[in-house]
């Protein structure tokens, strides 16, 4: 199960705050029944254009990962919560909403378990399906 | 743009090797014009509940990240190539299919730039309107 949440936030200062992003990656897995297998890694980066900067971080959890990428000048954030163990996606969305105060966001949920390979026809290389 | 590749590897020799996954995460980003902001992190661990072994690798890019999770018991690979810049998903899929000798491949291509969302009325909060 892979929950993807992309959104604009009203609390831009969170997006540049490495400490609060580290804290989220460090503490949130435990709150939703996931097991961290390493400490989070969080970096501030500057892209090829000066206004392309933000904070990126990830943490391994048993079977997958959580990651966050922020784009401070655009007040935009990408969040991935990816686990082979089921979790309550609605609750995670609510938690992200109350932490980040989205002004607009989109969420997507994707089945990533190996059993899912058998459920659908494998995709053709030349026609990558787009998620709805 | 976020490309998700799931598949079974036929390469039982190289893929279960941490070094192979590390080297791929270390060298591949520049081959597709992406920029690493950290060295890759690759770990092998066992899930307590199921006793299943997993190898996980991750590299952060200025553009976002590439991650690989490998489940040796099922020869199953879960790969994410995620960049806020456009790249050629067909090429990446071909490259990774070849390097990991993947079969039973299933892919998703997700649009993840800010343009997918409606811009809030009055522009982005505390940011230029353009």
Boltz contact constraints between the chains, C-beta under 6 A:
constraints:
  - contact:
      token1: [A, 6]
      token2: [B, 112]
      max_distance: 6.0
  - contact:
      token1: [A, 8]
      token2: [B, 120]
      max_distance: 6.0
  - contact:
      token1: [A, 8]
      token2: [B, 124]
      max_distance: 6.0
  - contact:
      token1: [A, 10]
      token2: [B, 125]
      max_distance: 6.0
  - contact:
      token1: [A, 12]
      token2: [B, 126]
      max_distance: 6.0
  - contact:
      token1: [A, 37]
      token2: [B, 45]
      max_distance: 6.0
  - contact:
      token1: [A, 38]
      token2: [B, 43]
      max_distance: 6.0
  - contact:
      token1: [A, 43]
      token2: [B, 37]
      max_distance: 6.0
  - contact:
      token1: [A, 43]
      token2: [B, 38]
      max_distance: 6.0
  - contact:
      token1: [A, 43]
      token2: [B, 60]
      max_distance: 6.0
  - contact:
      token1: [A, 45]
      token2: [B, 37]
      max_distance: 6.0
  - contact:
      token1: [A, 45]
      token2: [B, 62]
      max_distance: 6.0
  - contact:
      token1: [A, 47]
      token2: [B, 62]
      max_distance: 6.0
  - contact:
      token1: [A, 56]
      token2: [B, 60]
      max_distance: 6.0
  - contact:
      token1: [A, 58]
      token2: [B, 58]
      max_distance: 6.0
  - contact:
      token1: [A, 60]
      token2: [B, 56]
      max_distance: 6.0
  - contact:
      token1: [A, 62]
      token2: [B, 47]
      max_distance: 6.0
  - contact:
      token1: [A, 64]
      token2: [B, 69]
      max_distance: 6.0
  - contact:
      token1: [A, 65]
      token2: [B, 67]
      max_distance: 6.0
  - contact:
      token1: [A, 67]
      token2: [B, 65]
      max_distance: 6.0
  - contact:
      token1: [A, 69]
      token2: [B, 64]
      max_distance: 6.0
  - contact:
      token1: [A, 73]
      token2: [B, 127]
      max_distance: 6.0
  - contact:
      token1: [A, 74]
      token2: [B, 114]
      max_distance: 6.0
  - contact:
      token1: [A, 74]
      token2: [B, 127]
      max_distance: 6.0
  - contact:
      token1: [A, 75]
      token2: [B, 124]
      max_distance: 6.0
  - contact:
      token1: [A, 75]
      token2: [B, 125]
      max_distance: 6.0
  - contact:
      token1: [A, 75]
      token2: [B, 127]
      max_distance: 6.0
  - contact:
      token1: [A, 76]
      token2: [B, 114]
      max_distance: 6.0
  - contact:
      token1: [A, 78]
      token2: [B, 112]
      max_distance: 6.0
  - contact:
      token1: [A, 103]
      token2: [B, 120]
      max_distance: 6.0
  - contact:
      token1: [A, 103]
      token2: [B, 125]
      max_distance: 6.0
  - contact:
      token1: [A, 104]
      token2: [B, 117]
      max_distance: 6.0
  - contact:
      token1: [A, 104]
      token2: [B, 118]
      max_distance: 6.0
  - contact:
      token1: [A, 104]
      token2: [B, 120]
      max_distance: 6.0
  - contact:
      token1: [A, 106]
      token2: [B, 117]
      max_distance: 6.0
  - contact:
      token1: [A, 112]
      token2: [B, 78]
      max_distance: 6.0
  - contact:
      token1: [A, 114]
      token2: [B, 74]
      max_distance: 6.0
  - contact:
      token1: [A, 114]
      token2: [B, 76]
      max_distance: 6.0
  - contact:
      token1: [A, 117]
      token2: [B, 104]
      max_distance: 6.0
  - contact:
      token1: [A, 117]
      token2: [B, 106]
      max_distance: 6.0
  - contact:
      token1: [A, 122]
      token2: [B, 104]
      max_distance: 6.0
  - contact:
      token1: [A, 122]
      token2: [B, 105]
      max_distance: 6.0
  - contact:
      token1: [A, 122]
      token2: [B, 106]
      max_distance: 6.0
  - contact:
      token1: [A, 123]
      token2: [B, 106]
      max_distance: 6.0
  - contact:
      token1: [A, 123]
      token2: [B, 107]
      max_distance: 6.0
  - contact:
      token1: [A, 128]
      token2: [B, 89]
      max_distance: 6.0
  - contact:
      token1: [A, 128]
      token2: [B, 107]
      max_distance: 6.0
  - contact:
      token1: [A, 128]
      token2: [B, 109]
      max_distance: 6.0
  - contact:
      token1: [A, 130]
      token2: [B, 109]
      max_distance: 6.0
  - contact:
      token1: [A, 131]
      token2: [B, 108]
      max_distance: 6.0
  - contact:
      token1: [A, 131]
      token2: [B, 110]
      max_distance: 6.0
